Amino acid sequence: MPDRKENKTKARRSYYPCPECQVGYLVPQRVSYFTMQDGHVICVPDFAAMVCDACGRREYDPDALVELHAMLETDRHSRRQAKPRRQDGERARPLKSANQRQST
């Protein structure tokens, strides 16, 4: 049976010093990731990251970021292609916002 001290040493080796504060260690955690796309806030809960135990700096898993951005781009392109059309074949006009209606 492995010694507890040995397990702690192995776990500590997977962490690395924080490049920001150079005091703490970046440790793996699951966090909420926020980004903006087309003026909308996107929140992804339970996202893989390394978080500094001293200053809180976050570094995100690059593979997870690539996969997330690929999914967001796919969704963006599918929404742009699916434009509603009227019966006569013309594209439907976007609705005016309340501010646009007042100014006309």
N, C-alpha and C positions, 0 to 999 in steps of 0.2 A: 504494500500500500504506500503511495507517495506521501512524502512528508509535507506538512502544511507550509513550512518555510520554503521548500522547493517550489510549491505552487505559486507562492507570492513572488518569488524571484522570477519565475517564468512569466507571470502576468506583468510584472514591472518592466521586463525587457520589451514587451510589445508597445509600451508607451515611449514617447520621445519628448525631449525638452521643447517647451514652447518657444518659437522664434520671436514672439512679440515681447513677452516679459522676461524670458530667460530664467524664470524662477520656478514656474509650475511645469506640469507634464500634461501633454495632450492625451486624453483617455477616450476610448470609444464610448459613444452614447447615442441614443435615438432622440432626435430633436425635431421641432417644427421648422420647416424650410419655407421662407417667403420669397416671392419674386413678383415682378410686374410683367404683364404681357398685354399689349393692345389697350393699355389704360386700366386693366383689371388686376387686382391683387390675387395671386395664386398662393394658397397655403397647402403644403404637403406635410401632414403629420407623420411622425415615426420615421424620420429620414436619417440615414446613417451619417454620422459626423464624428470628428475628433474634437473634444472640447477641453480647453486648458482648465485645470483644477484650481488655478490661482487667479487668472485675469478674465477667463471666460471666452477667450478667442475661439472661434469655430473654423475648422477646416472640413469641407465636405468631401465625401467619397467621390473621386472623379468619375468612376464608372457609373455610379448612381446619377450624377449630374448629366452625363451624356445620355443616359436612357430617359431621364425626365425631359430634357430639352427635345429629344427626338419625338417623344409622345406629344409634347405641346406643339411642335411644328406640324405634326401630322394632323392634329385637331384643328390648328389654324388654317391649314390648306383645305381641309374638308369643309369647314364652315364657309370659306370664301367661294368654293365651287358650287355650293348649294344655294344659289341666289333664287328667290322666288320669282316666278314669271306669271304675268297676267294671261288671260284667255287669248288675247290678240297677239301674244308673242313678245310684247314689250316687257322690259324689266320693271318690276314694281319700284316705285319711288320710296325712299326711306321716309318715315314719319318725322315731322318737324317737332323739335323740343318746345317746351313752353316759352323759352326765351326767344326762339326763332319766330314763333307765332306772334308774339307781342310786337316785335320789331317790324313786321310786315303790315 
